[in-house]
């Protein structure tokens, strides 16, 4: 007789969550995008003048945290979106889809802001040349990038996590599937870390701004 494998005593190994080469490349790209956005913003005339006059720490934290969250959200989110367009979608996890939602939100938020500014400037053209028009649109882009991941975005992410958790607790079949060996993917862990930073950064930023730091 053939002995059946002891599934309970020998569960399937959990998937490896250690970063591989592609993960490290995405991380480097996200850091580069964030640094580029921060550099663009610090070179903007009004902010450069403000920074020269020793502003409170909340200006620096909003500058660095805001662009960093946008850079990481765009990089990791669009990478998952690209993979979904090229591969089969049946085995994708919750984290994978939430990354895609974040990327679409950021792309729409930034694009809509720039488009609205473009329409406003075309309807009320400035008396200066086209170079200043490009500078105005660039300023809208970097200001939108800085603000995109604060406030409403943080509460959107928090509400998605709460709704998902309530579904997990109320639906036995959903919980059983999600607790099965191998279902957790690296996207679930990375999106959890990112979501935690988004929500905690918003709370931290609002606290130091209200305290006058």
N, C-alpha and C positions, 0 to 999 in steps of 0.2 A: 504493500500500500504506500502511496505517496503521501507524505505528510504535508498538510496545508501550511502555508507560511503563517507564522504568528504575527498578525498585523498589530495586535495590541502591544506585544512586547517589543516589536521591532517596527516602530512607526517610520513612515517615509521621511527621509531627511529634509529638513527645512531648506529652502533656497538660500544660496549665499547672498549676503547683502553687502559684502565688501566691494568697494568701488573698483571697477576695471579701467582699462585704458580710455574707453569712450566716456566714462563718467568723469575721469580726471580732465579730459579735453573739454567737456561741457563746463566743468567748474572753472577752468582757466578762461574759457570764452566768456562766461558770466562775469567773472572778475574784470576782464578787459572791457566789456560793455559798460559795466557799472563805473569803472574808472574813467572811461571816455565821456560818459554823461556828466560825471562830477567835474571833469576838466572843462567841458563846454560851458557848464553853468558858472564856474568860478571866473571864466574869461568874459562873462557877460558884464556890461559896463556898470549897471546899477548895483549888482551884487558885489562886483570888485570894489566899488566905492564903499559899500556897506561893510565889507570884510576889513577894509583898511582902517575903519573907525572902531575896531574891536567890539563887534556885536556880542550879545549873550550867547551862551553855549547852545541854546535851543536852535539857533540859526545853523550852526555847524552840524548838529545831530540830525536836523531835518534834511539838510543838504546831503549828508553821507548816507543816512539810513534810507531816505526816500529813493534816491537813484539806485542804491544797491538792491533794494527789494524789487524795483522795476527791472533792473538788469537781469537778476536771477529769474524772475518770473517769466520774462520774455524768452530767455535762453532755454531754460528747461521746459517751459510750456510749448514753445514752437517746435522743439525737438520731438516731443511726444506727439504733437499734431502731425508732424512730417512722417513719423513712424506709422501713425494710424492711417494715413493716406496711402502708404506703400504696403502695409502688411494687413493680415487678417485681424479682425477686431474681437473675435470671440473670447480670447483668453486675457483680455486686458482687465486690470484691477481698478478699484475705486480711485486709488492715487493717480493712475494714468489719466483717467477721465477728468479728475479735478485739475490736474496740470493743464489739460486742454482748455477747460473752462477759464482758467486764469489767463492763459495766453490769448484767447479770443476776447476776453474782457479788456485786457490791456491794449491789444491792438485796436479794438473798437474805440476805447476811451481816448487814446492818444490821437488816432486818426480823425475822430469826430471833432476833437478840440481844434486841431490844425485846420480842418475843413471849415469849421464855423468861423475861425479867425480869418481865413482866406476870403470867405464870402463877405464878411464884414468890411475887410480892407478894400475889396473890389467895389463894394457899394459906396464906400466912403474913402476914396483913394487919397493917400497923403500927398502933400505938395512936394515931396522929395522924390529921389530917383528910386530905381528898382532895387538897388543894393540895400537900402534901408527897409524896403518891403520884405526882402529875404531875412534881414536881421530880426524884424518883428515876428515873422513866422517861426524863426529859430528860437526866439525867446519863448513863444507859446509852447513849442515842443519841449524845451527843457523844463519849463515850469510845470507843464502837465506831467512829465515824467517824474518830477520830484513829488508831486501830490498824489499820483495815481494809486499808490498802495496804502494810503492812510485813510482813516475815518470810515466812509461807506464801504470801501473795499474790505477792510478788516472785519466789519460786522457781517458782510456777505459771506466771507470765509467761515466765520464763527457759526453763522446760522446753518450753513451747509453741513458742518461737522456735527452740530447738535441734532439736525434732522436725520442725518445718517446714523447717529448713535441711537436715537429713539427707534428708528426702523430696525436696527440691529437687535435691540432689546425686545421689541414687540413681535418680531417675525422669527419664529423658531427655525424655519427653513433657511432664511437668510443667514442667521447666525451659524447654523450648521455648515453651510457652504463656505462661509468666510473663515471658519475655524478649521477647515480641512487642511491637512498638510500640503504645503507647496503653493497655497493660494496667495500668500503674501508675497509681494514683489518689492523691489527696491523703490519703485515710485511711491508706494504707500509710506515708507519710512522718510523719504526725502520731502514729500508733501506735508507730512506731519511736522517736520522740523521747520519748513518754510512757513506754514500756517501759524505755528507758535511764534515765530519771529514777527510776523505781520501784526498779529493781535497785541503781543507784548510791546512792540515798537510804538503802536498807536497810543496805548495807555501811557507808556513812558514819555512820549513826546508831548502829549496833552498835559501830563503832570508837570514837567519841567517848564512848559510855557505858562501854565497857570501860576506856578510858583515864582515866575519872573527870572529864571536862571538862563 
